[in-house]
């Protein structure tokens, strides 16, 4: 892909109250840690209480590139207005059109811990972001998939997006940096889906959030490398889809 990337390496933060406007205009917006706290109405300490759970992520057994650098957990919810309901644990599935590396495969990841999803800040975060989605596309149930990721440098290099620049096949995507330790790289790149322009920057502060209109942009993160003996990068990815979760199309449909 040929794209003109701006040279901005510091995230171009948007004000929380202008998150919807930025998404409607450019298809992407970055919110600072303070902005995220203001958006969901919480203190930083409440978000920080979620961080220890990233130390308890099992290995991703589905990496088709043979790597050992990714650990993750997964959970699904339905959000309508201010109500958030967990759904029975289910496989994560994407079509090959959106994920050429892992598409078409039912991937059963270990579920997220109740110690995470039962915390009030978790519901506040997911409900607030679903509210942003409804402000742009109308109030409706949102089918939310949550992914805890740890990308480490066990293999000498870690790939946050081994599938390359991609869309997720949903309506909106939120990528929240939970933390970085002992790594370099991990640059975020966002490209217009139907245009020549893009932007690149590096999220370094915990609880920085990138939100994307999945129909308007494609995105990727560059590999990470250790600056010492070992390092990792932790993220939370939330996807919001109207109409239902993605799943295999039954034969004969």
C-alpha positions in Angstrom: 0.0 0.0 0.0 1.2 3.5 -0.9 0.2 6.1 1.7 1.4 9.5 2.7 2.2 9.3 6.4 2.4 12.4 8.5 5.5 12.6 10.7 3.7 13.1 14.0 5.2 10.7 16.6 3.5 12.2 19.6 -0.2 11.2 19.7 -2.5 14.0 18.4 -4.8 14.1 21.4 -8.4 15.0 20.9 -10.6 16.5 23.7 -13.0 13.9 25.1 -16.0 16.0 24.2 -14.8 16.0 20.6 -14.2 12.3 20.3 -17.3 11.8 18.3 -16.6 14.7 16.0 -13.0 13.5 15.3 -14.3 10.0 14.5 -16.9 11.3 12.2 -14.4 13.6 10.4 -11.2 11.5 10.1 -12.2 8.1 11.3 -9.8 8.1 14.2 -9.1 9.9 17.5 -6.6 9.6 20.3 -7.5 10.4 23.9 -5.0 11.1 26.6 -5.0 9.2 29.9 -6.6 12.2 31.6 -9.1 12.5 28.8 -10.0 8.8 29.1 -10.6 9.2 32.8 -12.8 12.3 32.2 -14.7 10.4 29.5 -15.6 7.6 31.7 -15.8 9.6 35.0 -13.2 7.8 37.0 -9.9 8.3 38.7 -6.6 6.9 37.3 -6.3 4.6 40.3 -9.5 2.7 39.3 -8.0 1.9 35.9 -4.7 1.0 37.4 -6.4 -1.6 39.5 -7.0 -3.6 36.3 -3.3 -3.7 35.3 -2.1 -6.7 37.5 -4.4 -9.0 35.5 -2.1 -8.6 32.4 0.5 -10.6 34.4 -1.8 -13.6 34.2 -2.5 -14.0 30.5 -2.0 -17.5 29.0 -0.1 -18.0 25.7 -1.9 -17.5 22.4 -2.0 -21.0 21.0 -3.3 -20.0 17.6 -0.4 -17.9 16.1 0.1 -19.1 12.6 3.5 -17.5 12.2 4.9 -19.9 14.7 5.6 -17.2 17.2 5.5 -17.4 21.0 5.3 -13.6 21.7 1.6 -13.1 22.4 -0.6 -13.8 25.5 -4.2 -13.0 25.7 -7.7 -13.4 27.2 -11.1 -12.7 25.6 -14.7 -11.9 26.7 -17.9 -10.8 25.0 -20.7 -8.5 26.2 -23.9 -6.9 24.9 -24.3 -3.2 25.8 -27.5 -1.3 25.4 -27.8 2.2 26.9 -26.2 1.9 30.3 -26.8 -1.9 30.7 -23.8 -4.2 30.1 -24.4 -8.0 30.0 -21.8 -10.6 29.7 -22.5 -13.4 27.2 -21.5 -17.1 27.6 -17.9 -17.6 26.6 -17.6 -18.0 22.8 -14.9 -18.3 20.1 -13.3 -15.3 18.5 -13.8 -15.4 14.7 -13.0 -13.2 11.8 -13.4 -13.7 8.1 -10.3 -14.0 5.9 -11.2 -10.7 4.2 -10.3 -8.9 7.4 -7.6 -11.2 8.8 -5.7 -13.1 6.1 -3.5 -14.8 8.7 -6.0 -16.0 11.3 -9.4 -15.5 9.5 -11.8 -18.4 9.1 -10.6 -20.0 12.3 -12.6 -20.4 15.5 -10.2 -19.3 18.2 -11.1 -20.3 21.8 -9.1 -18.1 24.1 -9.2 -18.3 27.9 -11.9 -16.0 29.3 -11.2 -12.8 31.1 -11.1 -13.0 34.9 -14.2 -12.1 36.9 -11.8 -10.0 39.0 -11.5 -7.7 36.0 -15.0 -7.6 34.5 -16.7 -7.3 37.9 -14.9 -4.1 38.7 -17.1 -1.0 38.4 -14.5 0.8 36.3 -14.8 -2.0 33.7 -18.5 -1.4 33.1 -18.0 2.4 33.1 -15.3 2.1 30.4 -17.3 -0.2 28.1 -20.6 1.6 28.5 -19.0 5.0 27.9 -17.4 3.9 24.7 -20.6 2.2 23.5 -22.3 5.6 24.2 -19.8 7.2 21.8 -20.7 4.6 19.2 -24.5 5.2 19.6 -24.0 9.0 19.3 -22.5 8.4 15.9 -24.7 5.5 14.6 -27.8 5.6 16.6 -28.8 4.0 19.9 -28.8 0.2 19.6 -27.4 -2.8 21.2 -23.6 -3.1 20.7 -21.9 -6.5 20.5 -18.6 -6.0 22.2 -15.5 -8.2 22.2 -12.8 -7.5 24.7 -9.2 -8.7 24.3 -6.4 -8.4 26.8 -3.0 -8.6 25.0 0.5 -8.9 26.1 3.1 -8.8 23.3 6.6 -9.7 24.6 10.1 -10.2 23.2 10.4 -13.9 24.0 11.3 -14.4 20.3 13.6 -11.4 20.2 10.8 -9.4 18.5 7.1 -9.1 19.2 4.4 -8.4 16.6 1.3 -6.6 17.9 -0.4 -7.0 14.5 1.1 -10.1 12.8 -1.7 -9.8 10.1 -0.4 -6.4 9.0 -2.5 -3.3 8.3 -6.1 -4.4 8.6 -9.7 -3.7 9.5 -11.5 -5.8 12.1 -14.9 -6.2 10.4 -16.8 -4.3 13.1 -18.1 -0.8 13.5 -15.7 0.7 16.0 -12.4 -0.3 17.6 -10.8 1.0 20.7 -7.1 0.3 21.4 -6.0 1.2 25.0 -2.4 1.1 26.0 -2.1 -0.5 29.4 1.6 -0.3 29.7 5.1 -0.7 28.1 8.1 -2.1 29.8 11.6 -2.4 28.4 10.7 -2.1 24.7 11.2 0.1 21.7 9.0 0.3 18.6 5.3 -0.4 18.7 4.5 2.6 16.6 0.8 3.0 15.7 -0.1 3.6 12.1 -3.6 4.5 10.8 -4.3 4.8 7.1 -7.4 6.0 5.2 -9.2 3.0 3.9 -10.1 4.8 0.7 -7.4 7.4 0.4 -3.7 8.1 0.3 -3.1 9.6 3.7 -2.1 8.2 7.1 -0.7 9.1 10.5 1.8 7.5 12.8 2.6 8.0 16.5 3.7 6.0 19.5 1.5 5.5 22.6 3.7 5.6 25.6 1.5 6.7 28.5 -0.7 4.0 30.2 -4.4 4.5 29.4 -3.9 6.4 26.2 -6.7 5.3 23.9 -7.0 5.2 20.1 -10.5 4.9 18.8 -11.3 4.0 15.2 -14.2 3.9 12.8 -13.4 0.6 11.3 -15.1 1.3 7.9 -13.0 4.5 7.3 -9.5 3.4 8.3 -7.1 0.5 8.5 -4.5 0.2 11.3 -1.4 -1.6 12.4 1.3 -1.4 15.1 4.9 -2.0 14.3 7.0 -4.7 16.0 8.6 -4.2 19.4 12.1 -5.1 20.4 13.7 -5.2 23.8 15.9 -2.4 25.0 17.5 -4.7 27.6 17.1 -8.4 28.2 13.3 -8.6 28.0 10.3 -6.4 27.6 6.6 -6.4 26.8 3.7 -4.2 25.7 0.2 -4.5 27.1 -3.0 -3.4 25.5 -6.8 -3.7 25.8 -8.7 -3.9 22.5 -12.5 -3.4 22.5 -14.5 -3.9 19.3 -18.1 -2.7 18.9 -20.4 -4.2 16.3 -24.0 -3.6 15.5 -26.3 -6.5 14.7 -24.5 -9.3 16.3 -21.1 -10.9 16.8 -19.0 -12.1 13.9 -19.2 -15.8 13.4 -18.9 -18.5 10.7 -21.6 -18.5 8.0 -23.5 -21.8 8.2 -23.1 -24.1 5.2 -25.7 -23.5 2.6 -26.5 -19.9 3.7 
